[in-house]
Amino acid sequence: MGKFMIALQITSMKQFMNHFLVADTFEPFLLEEAVISTACTFSIDGHVNQEFYKDTDGTSMEITYEFRPWSELKGLCFDLIKGKRTPLFFRFVLHLKPEKATALLEHAQCDVEASQVKTLALNIRYDGSKAVITTGTAYHTFLLSKEPDVIWDQAMRKYLDGKGIQYEEL
């Protein structure tokens, strides 16, 4: 079946950062966490604060996701990263939107029910010189099948290739 949980080193940082922080390339994702280290270190917890969305009468507005969409937070992250100096470090943990994850697994005719997959994750880590993207899959319970991992890894390679994002597999 091949290896799963791939690590891809970005080979063109400028191109990747444009895709990540400016273009809509990562719109299908939600942000779980961001840590950006520049002159100081900024941490963003992407969990939705339910209390924030309560009306004055105490009723809650309907919240679609557990985490905020990347599209709503990428501008803030861009503002924290931009400048003459490159960041010392950054890390982002993204989740493919649940409806996209379900569609991906169903389209691939996965042998695991999509409801068993908690998330298809993407970790982006920059150490001051290189950026590495790592895929990951979280499940609601232990499963013997690793087919969702394989499907996610193949889909991520195909997605990056389709967007022209250059990488080397580690």
C-alpha positions as a Markdown table, in Angstrom:
| # | Residue | x | y | z |
|---|---|---|---|---|
| 1 | Met | 0.0 | 0.0 | 0.0 |
| 2 | Gly | 3.0 | 2.4 | 0.4 |
| 3 | Lys | 4.0 | 4.6 | 3.2 |
| 4 | Phe | 1.7 | 7.1 | 4.8 |
| 5 | Met | 2.0 | 10.3 | 6.7 |
| 6 | Ile | 4.3 | 11.9 | 4.2 |
| 7 | Ala | 6.7 | 14.7 | 4.8 |
| 8 | Leu | 7.3 | 17.1 | 1.9 |
| 9 | Gln | 10.0 | 19.8 | 1.9 |
| 10 | Ile | 9.1 | 22.9 | 0.1 |
| 11 | Thr | 11.7 | 23.8 | -2.6 |
| 12 | Ser | 10.4 | 27.3 | -3.4 |
| 13 | Met | 9.6 | 29.3 | -0.2 |
| 14 | Lys | 8.6 | 32.5 | -2.0 |
| 15 | Gln | 6.1 | 30.6 | -4.2 |
| 16 | Phe | 4.8 | 28.6 | -1.4 |
| 17 | Met | 4.3 | 31.6 | 0.9 |
| 18 | Asn | 2.3 | 33.3 | -1.8 |
| 19 | His | 0.1 | 30.3 | -2.2 |
| 20 | Phe | -0.3 | 30.0 | 1.6 |
| 21 | Leu | -0.8 | 33.6 | 2.7 |
| 22 | Val | -2.1 | 35.4 | -0.4 |
| 23 | Ala | -3.8 | 33.1 | -2.9 |
| 24 | Asp | -6.8 | 31.0 | -2.1 |
| 25 | Thr | -4.9 | 27.7 | -2.4 |
| 26 | Phe | -5.5 | 26.7 | 1.3 |
| 27 | Glu | -9.2 | 27.9 | 1.5 |
| 28 | Pro | -10.5 | 24.2 | 1.9 |
| 29 | Phe | -8.8 | 24.2 | 5.4 |
| 30 | Leu | -9.6 | 25.2 | 8.9 |
| 31 | Leu | -6.9 | 26.5 | 11.3 |
| 32 | Glu | -6.4 | 24.5 | 14.5 |
| 33 | Glu | -3.3 | 26.3 | 15.6 |
| 34 | Ala | -0.6 | 28.8 | 14.5 |
| 35 | Val | 2.6 | 29.7 | 16.2 |
| 36 | Ile | 4.7 | 32.4 | 14.5 |
| 37 | Ser | 8.0 | 33.5 | 16.0 |
| 38 | Thr | 9.4 | 36.9 | 14.7 |
| 39 | Ala | 10.4 | 39.8 | 17.1 |
| 40 | Cys | 8.2 | 37.9 | 19.6 |
| 41 | Thr | 6.2 | 34.7 | 19.4 |
| 42 | Phe | 2.5 | 34.8 | 18.5 |
| 43 | Ser | 0.1 | 31.9 | 19.2 |
| 44 | Ile | -3.3 | 31.6 | 17.6 |
| 45 | Asp | -5.8 | 29.0 | 18.9 |
| 46 | Gly | -8.2 | 28.4 | 16.0 |
| 47 | His | -10.9 | 26.8 | 18.2 |
| 48 | Val | -14.2 | 28.7 | 17.9 |
| 49 | Asn | -15.1 | 30.4 | 21.2 |
| 50 | Gln | -18.8 | 29.5 | 21.5 |
| 51 | Glu | -19.5 | 32.2 | 24.1 |
| 52 | Phe | -18.5 | 34.9 | 21.6 |
| 53 | Tyr | -21.4 | 33.8 | 19.3 |
| 54 | Lys | -24.2 | 34.0 | 21.9 |
| 55 | Asp | -26.9 | 36.7 | 21.4 |
| 56 | Thr | -27.8 | 39.1 | 24.2 |
| 57 | Asp | -30.7 | 36.7 | 25.1 |
| 58 | Gly | -28.2 | 33.9 | 25.6 |
| 59 | Thr | -29.1 | 31.9 | 22.5 |
| 60 | Ser | -26.2 | 30.7 | 20.4 |
| 61 | Met | -25.8 | 31.3 | 16.7 |
| 62 | Glu | -25.2 | 28.1 | 14.7 |
| 63 | Ile | -21.4 | 27.4 | 14.4 |
| 64 | Thr | -20.4 | 25.4 | 11.4 |
| 65 | Tyr | -16.9 | 24.2 | 12.4 |
| 66 | Glu | -14.9 | 23.5 | 15.5 |
| 67 | Phe | -12.1 | 25.6 | 14.1 |
| 68 | Arg | -12.0 | 29.0 | 12.2 |
| 69 | Pro | -11.6 | 28.8 | 8.4 |
| 70 | Trp | -8.1 | 29.5 | 7.2 |
| 71 | Ser | -9.5 | 32.2 | 4.9 |
| 72 | Glu | -10.6 | 34.2 | 8.0 |
| 73 | Leu | -7.2 | 34.1 | 9.7 |
| 74 | Lys | -4.6 | 34.1 | 6.9 |
| 75 | Gly | -4.6 | 37.9 | 6.7 |
| 76 | Leu | -3.7 | 38.2 | 10.3 |
| 77 | Cys | -0.9 | 35.6 | 9.9 |
| 78 | Phe | 0.3 | 37.4 | 6.8 |
| 79 | Asp | 0.6 | 40.6 | 8.8 |
| 80 | Leu | 2.6 | 38.8 | 11.5 |
| 81 | Ile | 5.0 | 37.3 | 9.0 |
| 82 | Lys | 5.5 | 40.0 | 6.4 |
| 83 | Gly | 8.5 | 42.3 | 6.7 |
| 84 | Lys | 12.1 | 42.6 | 5.7 |
| 85 | Arg | 13.2 | 39.8 | 8.1 |
| 86 | Thr | 12.1 | 36.2 | 7.7 |
| 87 | Pro | 10.4 | 34.6 | 10.7 |
| 88 | Leu | 12.6 | 32.6 | 13.1 |
| 89 | Phe | 10.0 | 29.8 | 13.1 |
| 90 | Phe | 6.4 | 29.1 | 12.3 |
| 91 | Arg | 4.0 | 26.1 | 12.7 |
| 92 | Phe | 0.5 | 25.8 | 11.4 |
| 93 | Val | -1.9 | 22.9 | 12.0 |
| 94 | Leu | -4.7 | 22.8 | 9.4 |
| 95 | His | -7.6 | 20.5 | 9.0 |
| 96 | Leu | -9.3 | 19.8 | 5.7 |
| 97 | Lys | -13.0 | 20.9 | 6.1 |
| 98 | Pro | -15.1 | 18.0 | 7.2 |
| 99 | Glu | -17.3 | 18.0 | 4.1 |
| 100 | Lys | -14.3 | 18.0 | 1.8 |
| 101 | Ala | -12.7 | 15.1 | 3.8 |
| 102 | Thr | -15.9 | 13.1 | 3.5 |
| 103 | Ala | -16.2 | 13.8 | -0.2 |
| 104 | Leu | -12.5 | 12.8 | -0.8 |
| 105 | Leu | -12.9 | 9.5 | 1.0 |
| 106 | Glu | -16.2 | 8.7 | -0.6 |
| 107 | His | -14.9 | 9.6 | -4.1 |
| 108 | Ala | -11.9 | 7.3 | -3.5 |
| 109 | Gln | -14.3 | 4.5 | -2.4 |
| 110 | Cys | -12.4 | 4.2 | 0.9 |
| 111 | Asp | -12.9 | 0.9 | 2.8 |
| 112 | Val | -13.4 | 3.0 | 6.0 |
| 113 | Glu | -16.6 | 4.9 | 6.7 |
| 114 | Ala | -15.9 | 8.6 | 6.5 |
| 115 | Ser | -17.6 | 9.1 | 9.9 |
| 116 | Gln | -14.7 | 7.1 | 11.5 |
| 117 | Val | -12.2 | 9.7 | 10.4 |
| 118 | Lys | -11.9 | 12.6 | 12.8 |
| 119 | Thr | -9.7 | 14.8 | 10.6 |
| 120 | Leu | -7.3 | 14.9 | 7.7 |
| 121 | Ala | -4.6 | 17.2 | 8.9 |
| 122 | Leu | -1.8 | 19.2 | 7.4 |
| 123 | Asn | 1.1 | 20.4 | 9.5 |
| 124 | Ile | 3.3 | 23.2 | 8.1 |
| 125 | Arg | 6.6 | 23.8 | 9.9 |
| 126 | Tyr | 9.3 | 26.3 | 9.1 |
| 127 | Asp | 12.5 | 26.2 | 11.1 |
| 128 | Gly | 14.2 | 29.4 | 9.8 |
| 129 | Ser | 15.7 | 27.8 | 6.7 |
| 130 | Lys | 13.2 | 25.3 | 5.3 |
| 131 | Ala | 9.5 | 24.5 | 5.4 |
| 132 | Val | 8.1 | 20.9 | 5.6 |
| 133 | Ile | 4.5 | 19.9 | 5.1 |
| 134 | Thr | 3.5 | 16.7 | 6.9 |
| 135 | Thr | 0.1 | 14.9 | 6.5 |
| 136 | Gly | -1.7 | 13.2 | 9.2 |
| 137 | Thr | -5.0 | 11.4 | 9.9 |
| 138 | Ala | -6.9 | 11.3 | 13.2 |
| 139 | Tyr | -9.6 | 8.7 | 13.9 |
| 140 | His | -12.4 | 8.5 | 16.4 |
| 141 | Thr | -11.4 | 5.0 | 17.3 |
| 142 | Phe | -8.6 | 2.5 | 16.5 |
| 143 | Leu | -8.7 | 1.1 | 13.0 |
| 144 | Leu | -6.6 | -1.5 | 11.3 |
| 145 | Ser | -7.1 | 0.0 | 7.8 |
| 146 | Lys | -4.7 | 2.7 | 6.8 |
| 147 | Glu | -6.5 | 3.4 | 3.5 |
| 148 | Pro | -7.6 | 6.9 | 4.6 |
| 149 | Asp | -4.0 | 7.8 | 5.3 |
| 150 | Val | -2.9 | 6.6 | 1.8 |
| 151 | Ile | -5.8 | 8.4 | 0.1 |
| 152 | Trp | -5.0 | 11.6 | 2.0 |
| 153 | Asp | -1.3 | 11.4 | 1.1 |
| 154 | Gln | -2.0 | 10.8 | -2.5 |
| 155 | Ala | -4.6 | 13.6 | -2.6 |
| 156 | Met | -2.2 | 16.1 | -1.0 |
| 157 | Arg | 0.6 | 15.3 | -3.5 |
| 158 | Lys | -1.9 | 15.7 | -6.4 |
| 159 | Tyr | -3.3 | 18.9 | -4.9 |
| 160 | Leu | 0.2 | 20.5 | -4.5 |
| 161 | Asp | 1.2 | 19.3 | -8.0 |
| 162 | Gly | -2.0 | 20.8 | -9.4 |
| 163 | Lys | -1.3 | 24.2 | -7.8 |
| 164 | Gly | 2.3 | 24.1 | -9.0 |
| 165 | Ile | 3.8 | 24.0 | -5.5 |
| 166 | Gln | 7.3 | 22.6 | -5.7 |
| 167 | Tyr | 8.4 | 20.0 | -3.1 |
| 168 | Glu | 10.7 | 17.1 | -2.5 |
| 169 | Glu | 9.5 | 14.1 | -0.6 |
| 170 | Leu | 11.6 | 13.3 | 2.5 |
